[in-house]
Amino acid sequence: MSTDTAPAPTAVKQSPGEAFARAFAADPGRAEVTFDYTITEAHEPTKDRPRLTVRNLLKVRPTDDVARFWTESRPTAEEQKAVRGSDVRREAAFRFGMGEAGVHPIRAWVQIPDGLADDPAALATFLDYRLLVRLATAENLALTNALLDHPEIARLPYDTDYVTGVLTACDEVEQSGATPHAMIINPNDYYHRLVGRNGLLADLAAGNGMKISRNRWISPGSALVGDISVAARLLDARHSVIRVAEPPPGTFARPGVAVCAEVYEGVAVHLPALFYLVTPAS
């Protein structure tokens, strides 16, 4: 007698769009789905066209609300003089302290086109490939601004050319004992100043493992360079919501059924001295 049994069916996980499409079919006016994970991380609608986001540069620290964390900051000139050897080992004079940061909602919106909800599969695809892409864009904006707005990140003006400014920032990071492994730049600079420039990108990738997140939220001509995976953490509440809601004024030009996607995140900057914002001197 055979003891073979049929293999257990593989559990198929619904995409966020599929989960919401089902809820919308049941209650179009009040549909809402809560997820116990961050949908921008778990679902990748553009994985066939890989492109690093700011999230991809950061290690994750789960937190529900406000996180307290250790910090090391640049010393004053007097403090640096007081520490033996700090002229060579800058990090020896870093000031130890504590910081605090919390998670905040990050939101994106779409309108459901008339007639689309009649096809739940098409509605799910629309949400997975448009709403989640917009949410990833909003996430990129929020995380980039959280880093750019940190008061202890040094500005490094350049008056020669962009590439020289970026490489100077890389050197400054290494002079603090770290590795400049990532940068956030504007797409304009990526395509017009870095791509095809005598193998520069390949050199940075081979020597530093350089990761580049290109997005529109950093000004053309500027670059945020740092040992990002060491110097900062993504605070992630592991909580997401997709719901029908009334959008804020100015969200859309025409009336319609609006759907909001929301995640809860923040950034903890442990080592601001390992970041440099490269900017034009002018």
Buried (B, 14 or more C-beta within 10 A) or exposed (E): EEEEEEEEEEEEEEBBBBBBBBBBEEEEEEBBBEBEBBBBBBBBBEEEEEEBBBBBBBEBBEBEEEBEBEBBBBBEEEEBEEBEEBEEBBBBBBEEEEBEBBBEBBBBBBBBEEEBBEEBEBBBBBBBBBBBBBBBBBBBBBBBBBBBEBEEBEEBEBEEEBBEBBBBBBEBBBEBBBBBBBBBBBEEBBEEBBEEEEEBBEEBBEEBEBBBBBBEBBBBBBBBBBBBBBBBBBBBBBBBBBBBBEBEEEBEEEEEBBBBBBBBBBBBBBBBBBBBBBBBEE
